[in-house]
């Protein structure tokens, strides 16, 4: 599934269901790549109410995709009560803070469409 970012750039998420678990690849921009990988495992909340997640992160040096990968992995794990892995790589030259904010907004939009 895809969503348009800006200036013709596209953000894509491929979803693979593996039994009750999910692997997600979120990528886009001019040179998709592997920047950050997040693993989230659903578990009972420590408060005793609902579902929470435990998360681990691996990021390549200098990459900033953790926030998007974390959003997808933690949301899928929590909503589907499963283990979810999201690998994310979005490359766009000369990003401004406003465009980074827009990428995060569009990522949330894409995630809502997937769920």
Buried (B, 14 or more C-beta within 10 A) or exposed (E): EEBEBEEEBEBBBEBEEEEEBBBBBBBBBEEBBBBBBBBBBBEEEEEEEEBBBEBEEEBEEEBBBBBBBBBBBBBBBBBBEBBBBBBBBBBBEEBEEEBBEBBEEBBBEBBEEBE
